[in-house]
Amino acid sequence: MYVSLTPELEQLVHRKVESGLYLSASEVVREALRLLEERDKPQAIKCEEIRKEIQLGIDQADRGEVAALDVTGTLAKVRSRRRNGCKGA
């Protein structure tokens, strides 16, 4: 596999190897990808939870288990979550 890096990223990789923390550029890239995967994992889990909740809602709607839409209440919830940085979302 060949990967093209910007000059700045290439310099970063070289500095990491020169620091002695890594033996090769490949080690630096492997570590970077591991950290990226670790960072992305919580978001992937959250997305899967949201997909399940959406499917649950679709299934309930298909069974006719729906409530009247409370536009005012829903907008208030959305605005509150936005103000609070989506905590508890």
HELIX and SHEET records of a PDB file:
HELIX    1   1 PRO A    7  GLU A   18  1                                  12    
HELIX    2   2 ALA A   25  ASP A   62  1                                  38    
HELIX    3   3 VAL A   71  ARG A   83  1                                  13    
END                                                                             
